[in-house]
């Protein structure tokens, strides 16, 4: 039996930290009245923001790569008890517009194929798939469009947004350098940030400036659930073009994507 959980859309907080929240944060920043609380804003370390810029530049400079991530996400039960679910996220990427992704957990498995033209989502366990044809967009535009229009969840979507105009730093309310350390034998620097409704930390490789670990803490729930991802990079892998195109397995059933706005209208129809 499945237990009902609060904040079942919590996973979306792990999809794109900066872009969705920037508009709301910018509007709040423009409010004409200043309270005592707003006057005492937490400090923003320029070096921490500079580290984000450097990380974004390193991500955008990659022509092709694969990245594995061990993830964990906390859900909050109606009783207030937290449970943790683990999973794996795997990406193969060729800039500017080709992607393969696989998301696996004990409860579901999804594969995503994007060849620069068409986006296909496939469920190996159920053996069905759906395709959006004629997307013809860059990776970051495709990811944002698929999330907004079809409700597709993209863990670690910030990998495609950092270092672009889709990830402005206006939303960041505090930024600090935590310190140096090691992670998986890699020398890293740890940084902490706060935005509206969410705290997040990132561990950045000193050698490559790529993110090695990410932790996101939701602030809207008193239980403060967390999402964590530990990333392993391969920036020298040769990825064939066939990796990004979907070929339906034998017996696979094709279904139709329903846009979010259409689904909402149908759900609310009398």
Secondary structure by P-SEA (a helix, b strand, c coil): cbbbbcccccccccccccccaaaaaaaaaacccccccccccccccaaaaaaaaaaaaaaaacccbbbbbbbbbbbbccccbbbbbbbbbbbbbcccccbbbbbbcccbbbbbbbcccbbbbbbcccccccccccccccaaaaaaaaaacccccccccccccccccccccccccbbbbcbbbbcccccbbbbbbbcccccbbbbbbcccccccbbbbbbcccccccbbbbbbbbbccccccccccbbbbccbbbbbbbbcaaaaaaaaacc
